[in-house]
Amino acid sequence: MTSMILPILAEAAASGLTGSFTLGMAGAGAGIGVGLVGAKAAEAVGRNPGAFGRVLTVAILGMALAEAIAIYALILAFGGR
């Protein structure tokens, strides 16, 4: 896996697209994270409907933390300009 990513990173850095590439990768990671949190929250509520409030609270917290990664990448990618 790492051997496939390193040439992509090197080419992105050489072409000057590091900010856009960083933001794109972080956005994809945040999207995957939010999707996984939402799927598991729906599964948990399906298994135990009585725990809806607690599951919702934890799911919202997890989604906010996953989205924070995209915001950090936005700051890192375009903050120095």
Backbone as CSV, one residue per row, in Angstrom:
resi,resn,N_x,N_y,N_z,CA_x,CA_y,CA_z,C_x,C_y,C_z
1,MET,0.831,-1.192,0.000,0.000,0.000,0.000,0.871,1.250,0.000
2,THR,1.864,1.287,0.884,2.728,2.458,0.968,3.521,2.638,-0.312
3,SER,3.936,1.538,-0.932,4.721,1.650,-2.161,3.908,2.248,-3.303
4,MET,2.580,2.166,-3.235,1.739,2.771,-4.265,1.518,4.255,-4.004
5,ILE,1.518,4.653,-2.756,1.205,6.037,-2.403,2.412,6.951,-2.574
6,LEU,3.609,6.469,-2.287,4.793,7.322,-2.335,5.048,7.943,-3.707
7,PRO,4.951,7.208,-4.819,5.142,7.879,-6.115,4.093,8.953,-6.399
8,ILE,2.882,8.731,-5.941,1.822,9.726,-6.136,2.152,10.988,-5.350
9,LEU,2.604,10.822,-4.109,2.975,11.977,-3.292,4.158,12.721,-3.899
10,ALA,5.140,11.994,-4.395,6.317,12.627,-4.989,5.938,13.424,-6.231
11,GLU,5.078,12.863,-7.051,4.660,13.576,-8.266,3.830,14.807,-7.929
12,ALA,2.980,14.701,-6.921,2.168,15.851,-6.513,3.056,16.965,-5.973
13,ALA,4.066,16.607,-5.204,4.972,17.614,-4.660,5.789,18.271,-5.761
14,ALA,6.202,17.492,-6.747,7.008,18.034,-7.839,6.198,18.972,-8.727
15,SER,4.918,18.714,-8.849,4.103,19.546,-9.735,3.521,20.767,-9.030
16,GLY,3.733,20.889,-7.739,3.233,22.049,-7.014,1.784,21.927,-6.570
17,LEU,1.219,20.744,-6.593,-0.174,20.539,-6.201,-0.311,20.026,-4.781
18,THR,0.650,20.306,-3.940,0.634,19.708,-2.596,-0.568,20.153,-1.788
19,GLY,-0.957,21.414,-1.875,-2.088,21.896,-1.094,-3.391,21.256,-1.515
20,SER,-3.624,21.212,-2.808,-4.844,20.606,-3.318,-4.875,19.114,-3.048
21,PHE,-3.743,18.466,-3.211,-3.660,17.025,-2.970,-3.907,16.719,-1.500
22,THR,-3.308,17.508,-0.613,-3.503,17.330,0.824,-4.964,17.486,1.192
23,LEU,-5.585,18.500,0.669,-6.993,18.746,0.969,-7.878,17.650,0.391
24,GLY,-7.559,17.175,-0.793,-8.338,16.101,-1.400,-8.252,14.803,-0.614
25,MET,-7.054,14.457,-0.183,-6.879,13.225,0.595,-7.574,13.332,1.948
26,ALA,-7.454,14.486,2.598,-8.107,14.663,3.893,-9.619,14.669,3.748
27,GLY,-10.118,15.268,2.672,-11.560,15.264,2.435,-12.087,13.862,2.190
28,ALA,-11.325,13.074,1.441,-11.732,11.683,1.199,-11.718,10.892,2.505
29,GLY,-10.688,11.099,3.304,-10.612,10.398,4.590,-11.730,10.799,5.530
30,ALA,-12.045,12.082,5.553,-13.138,12.551,6.409,-14.476,12.000,5.928
31,GLY,-14.665,11.940,4.622,-15.906,11.375,4.077,-16.066,9.905,4.428
32,ILE,-14.982,9.160,4.331,-15.027,7.748,4.703,-15.313,7.608,6.194
33,GLY,-14.659,8.443,7.003,-14.878,8.375,8.453,-16.306,8.688,8.852
34,VAL,-16.877,9.727,8.263,-18.267,10.092,8.572,-19.213,8.990,8.112
35,GLY,-18.940,8.408,6.957,-19.779,7.316,6.466,-19.736,6.102,7.376
36,LEU,-18.553,5.765,7.859,-18.436,4.629,8.770,-19.140,4.893,10.098
37,VAL,-18.985,6.095,10.625,-19.662,6.436,11.879,-21.174,6.372,11.709
38,GLY,-21.675,6.927,10.621,-23.113,6.897,10.376,-23.650,5.491,10.197
39,ALA,-22.904,4.665,9.470,-23.344,3.285,9.251,-23.380,2.502,10.552
40,LYS,-22.359,2.651,11.361,-22.314,1.918,12.625,-23.344,2.450,13.615
41,ALA,-23.630,3.748,13.571,-24.667,4.300,14.448,-26.036,3.754,14.057
42,ALA,-26.311,3.688,12.760,-27.586,3.133,12.309,-27.699,1.660,12.692
43,GLU,-26.589,0.940,12.584,-26.582,-0.467,12.976,-26.827,-0.623,14.476
44,ALA,-26.205,0.245,15.271,-26.380,0.164,16.722,-27.817,0.472,17.127
45,VAL,-28.430,1.461,16.509,-29.820,1.795,16.830,-30.749,0.680,16.356
46,GLY,-30.424,0.049,15.251,-31.226,-1.071,14.780,-31.200,-2.249,15.741
47,ARG,-30.056,-2.435,16.373,-29.932,-3.539,17.333,-30.563,-3.206,18.679
48,ASN,-30.484,-1.934,19.084,-31.011,-1.525,20.380,-31.677,-0.156,20.244
49,PRO,-32.942,-0.109,19.859,-33.613,1.183,19.641,-33.715,2.036,20.903
50,GLY,-33.658,1.432,22.051,-33.749,2.189,23.301,-32.536,3.059,23.577
51,ALA,-31.424,2.767,22.924,-30.197,3.533,23.146,-30.019,4.632,22.103
52,PHE,-31.106,5.039,21.462,-31.015,6.016,20.376,-30.324,7.306,20.800
53,GLY,-30.714,7.865,21.936,-30.148,9.144,22.380,-28.656,9.072,22.635
54,ARG,-28.234,8.010,23.303,-26.800,7.867,23.590,-26.002,7.605,22.322
55,VAL,-26.553,6.779,21.427,-25.858,6.488,20.173,-25.757,7.751,19.323
56,LEU,-26.823,8.531,19.280,-26.807,9.765,18.500,-25.748,10.737,19.017
57,THR,-25.646,10.851,20.332,-24.653,11.752,20.932,-23.237,11.338,20.560
58,VAL,-22.949,10.060,20.697,-21.610,9.572,20.369,-21.342,9.674,18.872
59,ALA,-22.359,9.427,18.045,-22.193,9.510,16.597,-21.902,10.946,16.155
60,ILE,-22.609,11.898,16.720,-22.366,13.300,16.363,-20.959,13.712,16.771
61,LEU,-20.517,13.284,17.937,-19.160,13.585,18.380,-18.127,12.952,17.441
62,GLY,-18.352,11.700,17.053,-17.429,11.029,16.134,-17.386,11.689,14.775
63,MET,-18.544,12.104,14.269,-18.583,12.780,12.971,-17.883,14.138,13.034
64,ALA,-18.056,14.843,14.135,-17.386,16.145,14.282,-15.871,15.975,14.312
65,LEU,-15.387,14.944,14.981,-13.942,14.705,15.022,-13.413,14.298,13.652
66,ALA,-14.182,13.529,12.901,-13.754,13.152,11.552,-13.719,14.371,10.633
67,GLU,-14.683,15.248,10.743,-14.710,16.458,9.917,-13.609,17.438,10.321
68,ALA,-13.173,17.391,11.569,-12.094,18.276,12.020,-10.811,18.000,11.249
69,ILE,-10.605,16.764,10.844,-9.413,16.431,10.063,-9.409,17.194,8.738
70,ALA,-10.558,17.296,8.099,-10.640,18.047,6.841,-10.384,19.531,7.076
71,ILE,-10.835,20.050,8.188,-10.595,21.464,8.495,-9.114,21.706,8.772
72,TYR,-8.462,20.783,9.489,-7.020,20.904,9.715,-6.272,20.876,8.392
73,ALA,-6.683,20.017,7.480,-6.025,19.940,6.176,-6.230,21.226,5.388
74,LEU,-7.395,21.819,5.495,-7.658,23.092,4.824,-6.716,24.171,5.327
75,ILE,-6.513,24.205,6.621,-5.596,25.181,7.211,-4.171,24.910,6.767
76,LEU,-3.758,23.636,6.769,-2.390,23.298,6.367,-2.178,23.528,4.876
77,ALA,-3.181,23.219,4.068,-3.014,23.308,2.623,-2.948,24.745,2.125
78,PHE,-3.791,25.595,2.672,-3.897,26.950,2.138,-3.604,28.035,3.156
79,GLY,-3.161,27.656,4.340,-2.897,28.643,5.382,-1.624,29.452,5.153
80,GLY,-0.661,28.885,4.454,0.605,29.576,4.251,0.610,30.548,3.093
81,ARG,-0.493,30.652,2.376,-0.525,31.515,1.187,-0.915,32.905,1.521
